[in-house]
Amino acid sequence: MSDTKQILNFIIKEKSQGNSFQELNVQMKIMMKGVNVKGILDGNISEELAHTLTEKLKQIAKEFDVDLQKMEYMDADLRGYF
């Protein structure tokens, strides 16, 4: 799984806290910031775009108060949950 997809999944997981309605809400908020959530989740992004999106998602994580440092402590099997 790409770093971009892992970061996106982590932001969604942290903000939604397991609530499926909130998952959709978070995805919409990210889309409103100019990120093609479906494209990332489907794996339909180029390498060049992936780097740009990764940086954008890191900025969004800061805005959403999501600590990406926690990703390092997640079990590798849980990272691919979404």
Order of alpha helices (4+ residues) and beta strands (2+ residues): alpha-alpha-alpha-alpha-alpha
